Amino acid sequence: MAVVVGYVPRPEGRAALRRAAEEARLRQTRLVVINSNRGGKDLDAEEAVLYERELTGIRDQLAEAGVDHEVRQLVRGLEPAEDLIAVAEEVGADLIVIGLRRRSPVGKLIMGSNAQHILMDAPCPVLAVKADSEA
C-alpha cells in the first residue's frame, strides 16, 4: 500500500506534497511522488533539469523527515492523470493526493481534465488539496 501524490512545482503541488507526506506518516506507508510531463515540445531540456533539481530537493526533505518515499519523474507522453492512475494501480495505492488551484468560471469549464479524470477513474479515494495562501 502507498499514498501517491501528483507533484508540480507550484503552490498547489507543494500543498499536495505536504498533505500527502502527513497522510503517509499517519498511515505508516510509503509515499510515491509523481511528477508527470508529456515531453516533446511541452518539456525542453532546461525545464527537465530544473524539475530534476526540484525533485532532488524533495527527496532530501522527505528523507530528512523520515518519510519512506519514492520520487518518479515520468516523461512518457501520457497526460498527468493517466500517469497518476497507472502508478496508483501499480503500487496498490490506498490514497491519491492532488493539488487544486483556483480557476475563473471559464477555466472551470475547460479545467479540470486532469483533476476530473483522476477523481472519476482513480482506483482508490482521492484527496484534493487547495494551495495554501502563503505557498
C-alpha positions in Angstrom: 0.0 0.0 0.0 1.1 3.6 -0.6 0.0 7.2 -0.9 0.5 8.6 -4.4 0.8 12.3 -4.9 0.9 14.3 -8.1 3.6 17.0 -7.8 4.1 20.2 -9.8 6.5 22.9 -8.6 3.7 25.4 -7.9 1.8 26.2 -4.7 -0.9 23.6 -5.3 1.8 20.9 -5.8 3.6 21.9 -2.7 0.4 21.8 -0.7 -0.5 18.4 -2.1 3.0 17.1 -1.2 2.8 18.4 2.4 -0.6 16.7 2.9 0.5 13.5 1.2 3.5 13.3 3.5 1.3 13.7 6.5 -1.1 11.0 5.2 1.8 8.6 4.6 3.1 9.1 8.1 -0.4 8.7 9.6 -1.0 5.5 7.6 2.6 4.3 8.1 3.0 3.6 4.5 5.2 4.7 1.6 4.8 7.9 -0.3 5.2 7.8 -4.1 5.7 11.3 -5.6 4.9 11.6 -9.3 6.0 14.5 -11.5 4.4 13.8 -14.9 5.3 15.7 -18.1 4.2 14.9 -21.6 7.7 15.6 -23.0 8.4 16.7 -26.6 7.5 20.3 -27.2 5.9 20.5 -23.8 9.2 20.0 -21.9 12.5 21.2 -23.0 15.9 20.0 -21.7 16.4 23.1 -19.5 13.0 22.5 -17.8 13.7 18.9 -17.3 17.0 19.8 -15.5 15.1 22.3 -13.3 12.4 19.6 -12.5 15.1 17.1 -11.6 16.8 19.6 -9.3 13.5 20.3 -7.6 12.8 16.6 -7.2 16.2 16.0 -5.7 15.3 18.6 -3.1 12.1 16.8 -2.4 13.9 13.5 -2.0 16.2 15.2 0.6 13.4 16.8 2.5 11.4 13.5 2.7 14.5 11.6 3.8 15.3 14.1 6.4 11.7 13.9 7.7 11.9 10.1 7.9 9.2 9.5 5.3 9.5 6.3 3.4 9.3 7.5 -0.2 10.0 7.1 -3.9 10.1 10.0 -6.4 9.4 9.5 -10.1 9.7 11.9 -12.9 7.7 10.5 -15.8 8.1 11.7 -19.3 6.3 9.2 -21.4 3.8 11.1 -23.4 0.8 10.5 -21.2 -1.4 13.0 -19.5 -0.6 13.5 -15.8 -3.9 11.9 -14.8 -3.1 8.8 -16.8 0.3 8.6 -15.1 -1.1 9.0 -11.6 -3.8 6.4 -12.1 -1.3 3.9 -13.6 1.1 4.3 -10.8 -1.7 4.1 -8.2 -2.8 0.8 -9.7 0.8 -0.4 -9.9 1.6 0.2 -6.3 -1.8 -0.7 -4.9 -2.3 2.9 -3.6 -4.9 3.4 -0.8 -5.0 7.2 -1.5 -4.1 9.7 -4.2 -3.5 13.3 -3.3 -3.8 16.1 -5.9 -3.4 19.8 -5.6 -6.1 22.2 -7.0 -5.8 25.8 -7.9 -8.5 28.4 -8.0 -9.8 29.0 -11.5 -12.1 31.5 -13.2 -15.6 30.4 -14.2 -14.4 29.8 -17.8 -11.3 28.0 -16.5 -13.6 25.7 -14.6 -15.4 24.7 -17.7 -12.2 23.8 -19.5 -10.4 22.7 -16.4 -10.1 20.0 -15.0 -9.5 17.4 -17.4 -6.7 16.0 -15.3 -8.3 16.6 -11.9 -11.7 15.3 -13.2 -10.1 12.3 -14.8 -8.3 11.4 -11.6 -11.5 11.9 -9.5 -13.6 9.8 -11.8 -11.2 7.0 -12.7 -8.9 6.5 -9.7 -8.7 3.0 -8.2 -8.8 4.4 -4.7 -10.0 7.5 -2.8 -8.7 10.9 -3.9 -7.9 13.8 -1.6 -7.9 17.2 -3.4 -5.9 19.9 -1.6 -6.1 23.6 -2.2 -2.9 25.7 -2.3 -2.1 27.5 0.9 -2.5 31.2 0.6 1.2 31.8 1.7 2.6 29.0 -0.5 
